[in-house]
Amino acid sequence: MNGVPQGAVNLVCTNVPGPLIPLYSVGHRMLAHYPMVPLAADLGLGAGITSYDKALYVGIMSDPEIVGDVDRIGQFIDVEFRALREAAGVAVSDVTDIDIGLRAQTAGANGHATNGATPEPARTTRASAPS
């Protein structure tokens, strides 16, 4: 981040409108779309907001050395979204339930954080070599 003094920026927020219709890849429907804001230099927190298939998705990235309790950010977003909906007079039945989708971060065998998902082994198909 040339030209920006260290410590002058600690949060980036962005919103990107997405498609209002579902998308498909190889016949499979994409179920959700969570944005990711890459962190650089001493950036502590990144918040991305995007829409997809008439729903709103929020992705929060943080540097744990700068923002130690990122789960609280998700809880604050949940509370404030409910307050905004109430202030706008939107009835609870008019929108889907809010799912902040907090995922426990666990360390994988390689030491990198994962979202708890276990990847399936890649399937390979090889032609038999003539004998």
Biotite code that builds the C-alpha atoms (Angstrom):
import biotite.structure as struc

atoms = struc.array([
    struc.Atom([0.000, 0.000, 0.000], chain_id="A", res_id=1, res_name="MET", atom_name="CA", element="C"),
    struc.Atom([2.392, 2.650, -1.255], chain_id="A", res_id=2, res_name="ASN", atom_name="CA", element="C"),
    struc.Atom([1.718, 6.144, -0.018], chain_id="A", res_id=3, res_name="GLY", atom_name="CA", element="C"),
    struc.Atom([-0.416, 5.096, 2.944], chain_id="A", res_id=4, res_name="VAL", atom_name="CA", element="C"),
    struc.Atom([1.332, 5.483, 6.308], chain_id="A", res_id=5, res_name="PRO", atom_name="CA", element="C"),
    struc.Atom([1.421, 2.339, 8.478], chain_id="A", res_id=6, res_name="GLN", atom_name="CA", element="C"),
    struc.Atom([-1.557, 2.229, 10.826], chain_id="A", res_id=7, res_name="GLY", atom_name="CA", element="C"),
    struc.Atom([-3.535, 4.837, 8.838], chain_id="A", res_id=8, res_name="ALA", atom_name="CA", element="C"),
    struc.Atom([-5.966, 2.242, 7.438], chain_id="A", res_id=9, res_name="VAL", atom_name="CA", element="C"),
    struc.Atom([-7.301, -0.666, 9.469], chain_id="A", res_id=10, res_name="ASN", atom_name="CA", element="C"),
    struc.Atom([-10.659, -1.511, 7.855], chain_id="A", res_id=11, res_name="LEU", atom_name="CA", element="C"),
    struc.Atom([-11.880, -2.011, 4.296], chain_id="A", res_id=12, res_name="VAL", atom_name="CA", element="C"),
    struc.Atom([-15.582, -2.469, 3.479], chain_id="A", res_id=13, res_name="CYS", atom_name="CA", element="C"),
    struc.Atom([-16.951, -3.164, 0.037], chain_id="A", res_id=14, res_name="THR", atom_name="CA", element="C"),
    struc.Atom([-20.290, -4.078, -1.432], chain_id="A", res_id=15, res_name="ASN", atom_name="CA", element="C"),
    struc.Atom([-20.725, -5.774, -4.792], chain_id="A", res_id=16, res_name="VAL", atom_name="CA", element="C"),
    struc.Atom([-24.161, -6.487, -6.256], chain_id="A", res_id=17, res_name="PRO", atom_name="CA", element="C"),
    struc.Atom([-24.487, -10.023, -7.524], chain_id="A", res_id=18, res_name="GLY", atom_name="CA", element="C"),
    struc.Atom([-26.989, -11.878, -9.687], chain_id="A", res_id=19, res_name="PRO", atom_name="CA", element="C"),
    struc.Atom([-30.605, -12.082, -8.507], chain_id="A", res_id=20, res_name="LEU", atom_name="CA", element="C"),
    struc.Atom([-30.984, -15.500, -10.105], chain_id="A", res_id=21, res_name="ILE", atom_name="CA", element="C"),
    struc.Atom([-29.266, -18.764, -9.135], chain_id="A", res_id=22, res_name="PRO", atom_name="CA", element="C"),
    struc.Atom([-26.123, -19.768, -10.981], chain_id="A", res_id=23, res_name="LEU", atom_name="CA", element="C"),
    struc.Atom([-25.138, -23.273, -12.058], chain_id="A", res_id=24, res_name="TYR", atom_name="CA", element="C"),
    struc.Atom([-21.842, -24.974, -12.802], chain_id="A", res_id=25, res_name="SER", atom_name="CA", element="C"),
    struc.Atom([-21.693, -28.398, -14.433], chain_id="A", res_id=26, res_name="VAL", atom_name="CA", element="C"),
    struc.Atom([-25.364, -28.897, -13.544], chain_id="A", res_id=27, res_name="GLY", atom_name="CA", element="C"),
    struc.Atom([-24.934, -28.040, -9.853], chain_id="A", res_id=28, res_name="HIS", atom_name="CA", element="C"),
    struc.Atom([-26.646, -25.015, -8.326], chain_id="A", res_id=29, res_name="ARG", atom_name="CA", element="C"),
    struc.Atom([-24.461, -22.610, -6.388], chain_id="A", res_id=30, res_name="MET", atom_name="CA", element="C"),
    struc.Atom([-26.079, -22.411, -2.951], chain_id="A", res_id=31, res_name="LEU", atom_name="CA", element="C"),
    struc.Atom([-24.297, -19.392, -1.442], chain_id="A", res_id=32, res_name="ALA", atom_name="CA", element="C"),
    struc.Atom([-21.691, -16.764, -2.226], chain_id="A", res_id=33, res_name="HIS", atom_name="CA", element="C"),
    struc.Atom([-19.555, -15.371, 0.572], chain_id="A", res_id=34, res_name="TYR", atom_name="CA", element="C"),
    struc.Atom([-17.217, -12.527, -0.383], chain_id="A", res_id=35, res_name="PRO", atom_name="CA", element="C"),
    struc.Atom([-13.599, -12.312, 0.736], chain_id="A", res_id=36, res_name="MET", atom_name="CA", element="C"),
    struc.Atom([-11.592, -9.129, 1.228], chain_id="A", res_id=37, res_name="VAL", atom_name="CA", element="C"),
    struc.Atom([-7.855, -9.926, 1.150], chain_id="A", res_id=38, res_name="PRO", atom_name="CA", element="C"),
    struc.Atom([-5.831, -8.358, 3.938], chain_id="A", res_id=39, res_name="LEU", atom_name="CA", element="C"),
    struc.Atom([-2.497, -6.688, 3.203], chain_id="A", res_id=40, res_name="ALA", atom_name="CA", element="C"),
    struc.Atom([0.134, -4.815, 5.196], chain_id="A", res_id=41, res_name="ALA", atom_name="CA", element="C"),
    struc.Atom([-1.283, -3.995, 8.646], chain_id="A", res_id=42, res_name="ASP", atom_name="CA", element="C"),
    struc.Atom([-4.933, -4.105, 7.567], chain_id="A", res_id=43, res_name="LEU", atom_name="CA", element="C"),
    struc.Atom([-6.818, -5.621, 10.495], chain_id="A", res_id=44, res_name="GLY", atom_name="CA", element="C"),
    struc.Atom([-10.341, -6.167, 9.190], chain_id="A", res_id=45, res_name="LEU", atom_name="CA", element="C"),
    struc.Atom([-12.050, -6.588, 5.844], chain_id="A", res_id=46, res_name="GLY", atom_name="CA", element="C"),
    struc.Atom([-15.810, -6.757, 5.325], chain_id="A", res_id=47, res_name="ALA", atom_name="CA", element="C"),
    struc.Atom([-17.342, -7.754, 2.021], chain_id="A", res_id=48, res_name="GLY", atom_name="CA", element="C"),
    struc.Atom([-21.057, -7.653, 1.264], chain_id="A", res_id=49, res_name="ILE", atom_name="CA", element="C"),
    struc.Atom([-22.623, -9.171, -1.821], chain_id="A", res_id=50, res_name="THR", atom_name="CA", element="C"),
    struc.Atom([-26.014, -10.292, -3.005], chain_id="A", res_id=51, res_name="SER", atom_name="CA", element="C"),
    struc.Atom([-26.856, -13.569, -4.714], chain_id="A", res_id=52, res_name="TYR", atom_name="CA", element="C"),
    struc.Atom([-30.177, -15.189, -5.600], chain_id="A", res_id=53, res_name="ASP", atom_name="CA", element="C"),
    struc.Atom([-32.214, -12.588, -3.658], chain_id="A", res_id=54, res_name="LYS", atom_name="CA", element="C"),
    struc.Atom([-30.115, -12.999, -0.492], chain_id="A", res_id=55, res_name="ALA", atom_name="CA", element="C"),
    struc.Atom([-27.405, -10.917, 1.157], chain_id="A", res_id=56, res_name="LEU", atom_name="CA", element="C"),
    struc.Atom([-24.039, -12.401, 2.143], chain_id="A", res_id=57, res_name="TYR", atom_name="CA", element="C"),
    struc.Atom([-21.403, -10.885, 4.412], chain_id="A", res_id=58, res_name="VAL", atom_name="CA", element="C"),
    struc.Atom([-17.822, -12.116, 4.596], chain_id="A", res_id=59, res_name="GLY", atom_name="CA", element="C"),
    struc.Atom([-15.501, -10.967, 7.372], chain_id="A", res_id=60, res_name="ILE", atom_name="CA", element="C"),
    struc.Atom([-11.722, -11.449, 7.214], chain_id="A", res_id=61, res_name="MET", atom_name="CA", element="C"),
    struc.Atom([-9.471, -10.454, 10.081], chain_id="A", res_id=62, res_name="SER", atom_name="CA", element="C"),
    struc.Atom([-5.897, -10.578, 11.198], chain_id="A", res_id=63, res_name="ASP", atom_name="CA", element="C"),
    struc.Atom([-6.123, -12.347, 14.583], chain_id="A", res_id=64, res_name="PRO", atom_name="CA", element="C"),
    struc.Atom([-3.132, -10.349, 15.845], chain_id="A", res_id=65, res_name="GLU", atom_name="CA", element="C"),
    struc.Atom([-5.075, -7.106, 15.302], chain_id="A", res_id=66, res_name="ILE", atom_name="CA", element="C"),
    struc.Atom([-8.733, -8.175, 15.750], chain_id="A", res_id=67, res_name="VAL", atom_name="CA", element="C"),
    struc.Atom([-8.759, -10.944, 18.322], chain_id="A", res_id=68, res_name="GLY", atom_name="CA", element="C"),
    struc.Atom([-12.484, -11.730, 18.498], chain_id="A", res_id=69, res_name="ASP", atom_name="CA", element="C"),
    struc.Atom([-13.889, -11.621, 14.958], chain_id="A", res_id=70, res_name="VAL", atom_name="CA", element="C"),
    struc.Atom([-16.942, -13.685, 15.975], chain_id="A", res_id=71, res_name="ASP", atom_name="CA", element="C"),
    struc.Atom([-18.160, -10.627, 17.921], chain_id="A", res_id=72, res_name="ARG", atom_name="CA", element="C"),
    struc.Atom([-18.167, -8.637, 14.654], chain_id="A", res_id=73, res_name="ILE", atom_name="CA", element="C"),
    struc.Atom([-20.613, -11.190, 13.212], chain_id="A", res_id=74, res_name="GLY", atom_name="CA", element="C"),
    struc.Atom([-22.808, -10.905, 16.285], chain_id="A", res_id=75, res_name="GLN", atom_name="CA", element="C"),
    struc.Atom([-22.823, -7.100, 16.001], chain_id="A", res_id=76, res_name="PHE", atom_name="CA", element="C"),
    struc.Atom([-23.798, -7.348, 12.318], chain_id="A", res_id=77, res_name="ILE", atom_name="CA", element="C"),
    struc.Atom([-26.695, -9.623, 13.275], chain_id="A", res_id=78, res_name="ASP", atom_name="CA", element="C"),
    struc.Atom([-27.960, -7.214, 15.960], chain_id="A", res_id=79, res_name="VAL", atom_name="CA", element="C"),
    struc.Atom([-27.632, -4.127, 13.750], chain_id="A", res_id=80, res_name="GLU", atom_name="CA", element="C"),
    struc.Atom([-29.315, -5.794, 10.746], chain_id="A", res_id=81, res_name="PHE", atom_name="CA", element="C"),
    struc.Atom([-32.289, -6.671, 12.945], chain_id="A", res_id=82, res_name="ARG", atom_name="CA", element="C"),
    struc.Atom([-32.430, -3.057, 14.239], chain_id="A", res_id=83, res_name="ALA", atom_name="CA", element="C"),
    struc.Atom([-32.241, -1.689, 10.684], chain_id="A", res_id=84, res_name="LEU", atom_name="CA", element="C"),
    struc.Atom([-35.044, -4.021, 9.576], chain_id="A", res_id=85, res_name="ARG", atom_name="CA", element="C"),
    struc.Atom([-37.186, -2.905, 12.515], chain_id="A", res_id=86, res_name="GLU", atom_name="CA", element="C"),
    struc.Atom([-36.497, 0.804, 11.856], chain_id="A", res_id=87, res_name="ALA", atom_name="CA", element="C"),
    struc.Atom([-37.500, 0.320, 8.198], chain_id="A", res_id=88, res_name="ALA", atom_name="CA", element="C"),
    struc.Atom([-40.741, -1.342, 9.260], chain_id="A", res_id=89, res_name="GLY", atom_name="CA", element="C"),
    struc.Atom([-39.922, -4.632, 7.551], chain_id="A", res_id=90, res_name="VAL", atom_name="CA", element="C"),
    struc.Atom([-41.907, -7.394, 9.219], chain_id="A", res_id=91, res_name="ALA", atom_name="CA", element="C"),
    struc.Atom([-39.969, -10.419, 10.396], chain_id="A", res_id=92, res_name="VAL", atom_name="CA", element="C"),
    struc.Atom([-42.034, -12.647, 8.096], chain_id="A", res_id=93, res_name="SER", atom_name="CA", element="C"),
    struc.Atom([-40.952, -10.581, 5.052], chain_id="A", res_id=94, res_name="ASP", atom_name="CA", element="C"),
    struc.Atom([-37.325, -11.690, 5.188], chain_id="A", res_id=95, res_name="VAL", atom_name="CA", element="C"),
    struc.Atom([-35.608, -14.981, 5.779], chain_id="A", res_id=96, res_name="THR", atom_name="CA", element="C"),
    struc.Atom([-33.988, -15.774, 9.092], chain_id="A", res_id=97, res_name="ASP", atom_name="CA", element="C"),
    struc.Atom([-30.615, -14.209, 9.632], chain_id="A", res_id=98, res_name="ILE", atom_name="CA", element="C"),
    struc.Atom([-27.853, -16.790, 9.636], chain_id="A", res_id=99, res_name="ASP", atom_name="CA", element="C"),
    struc.Atom([-24.544, -15.217, 10.548], chain_id="A", res_id=100, res_name="ILE", atom_name="CA", element="C"),
    struc.Atom([-22.900, -18.523, 9.639], chain_id="A", res_id=101, res_name="GLY", atom_name="CA", element="C"),
    struc.Atom([-20.055, -18.374, 12.119], chain_id="A", res_id=102, res_name="LEU", atom_name="CA", element="C"),
    struc.Atom([-17.706, -21.234, 11.433], chain_id="A", res_id=103, res_name="ARG", atom_name="CA", element="C"),
    struc.Atom([-15.227, -22.528, 13.956], chain_id="A", res_id=104, res_name="ALA", atom_name="CA", element="C"),
    struc.Atom([-11.736, -22.225, 12.583], chain_id="A", res_id=105, res_name="GLN", atom_name="CA", element="C"),
    struc.Atom([-9.637, -25.314, 13.145], chain_id="A", res_id=106, res_name="THR", atom_name="CA", element="C"),
    struc.Atom([-6.078, -26.038, 12.158], chain_id="A", res_id=107, res_name="ALA", atom_name="CA", element="C"),
    struc.Atom([-5.675, -28.627, 9.434], chain_id="A", res_id=108, res_name="GLY", atom_name="CA", element="C"),
    struc.Atom([-2.847, -31.158, 9.206], chain_id="A", res_id=109, res_name="ALA", atom_name="CA", element="C"),
    struc.Atom([-0.774, -28.566, 7.327], chain_id="A", res_id=110, res_name="ASN", atom_name="CA", element="C"),
    struc.Atom([-1.240, -25.990, 10.106], chain_id="A", res_id=111, res_name="GLY", atom_name="CA", element="C"),
    struc.Atom([-3.511, -23.767, 8.004], chain_id="A", res_id=112, res_name="HIS", atom_name="CA", element="C"),
    struc.Atom([-6.939, -22.720, 9.284], chain_id="A", res_id=113, res_name="ALA", atom_name="CA", element="C"),
    struc.Atom([-9.939, -24.498, 7.799], chain_id="A", res_id=114, res_name="THR", atom_name="CA", element="C"),
    struc.Atom([-13.667, -24.024, 8.225], chain_id="A", res_id=115, res_name="ASN", atom_name="CA", element="C"),
    struc.Atom([-14.013, -27.553, 9.588], chain_id="A", res_id=116, res_name="GLY", atom_name="CA", element="C"),
    struc.Atom([-14.830, -29.042, 6.181], chain_id="A", res_id=117, res_name="ALA", atom_name="CA", element="C"),
    struc.Atom([-13.168, -32.276, 5.215], chain_id="A", res_id=118, res_name="THR", atom_name="CA", element="C"),
    struc.Atom([-12.145, -32.253, 1.564], chain_id="A", res_id=119, res_name="PRO", atom_name="CA", element="C"),
    struc.Atom([-12.944, -35.304, -0.504], chain_id="A", res_id=120, res_name="GLU", atom_name="CA", element="C"),
    struc.Atom([-10.014, -36.971, -2.253], chain_id="A", res_id=121, res_name="PRO", atom_name="CA", element="C"),
    struc.Atom([-9.746, -36.034, -5.909], chain_id="A", res_id=122, res_name="ALA", atom_name="CA", element="C"),
    struc.Atom([-11.199, -38.615, -8.248], chain_id="A", res_id=123, res_name="ARG", atom_name="CA", element="C"),
    struc.Atom([-8.996, -39.498, -11.154], chain_id="A", res_id=124, res_name="THR", atom_name="CA", element="C"),
    struc.Atom([-9.715, -41.616, -14.186], chain_id="A", res_id=125, res_name="THR", atom_name="CA", element="C"),
    struc.Atom([-6.794, -43.114, -16.028], chain_id="A", res_id=126, res_name="ARG", atom_name="CA", element="C"),
    struc.Atom([-6.903, -45.097, -19.188], chain_id="A", res_id=127, res_name="ALA", atom_name="CA", element="C"),
    struc.Atom([-5.287, -48.515, -18.964], chain_id="A", res_id=128, res_name="SER", atom_name="CA", element="C"),
    struc.Atom([-1.975, -48.756, -20.680], chain_id="A", res_id=129, res_name="ALA", atom_name="CA", element="C"),
    struc.Atom([-1.834, -51.464, -23.315], chain_id="A", res_id=130, res_name="PRO", atom_name="CA", element="C"),
    struc.Atom([0.159, -54.498, -22.141], chain_id="A", res_id=131, res_name="SER", atom_name="CA", element="C"),
])
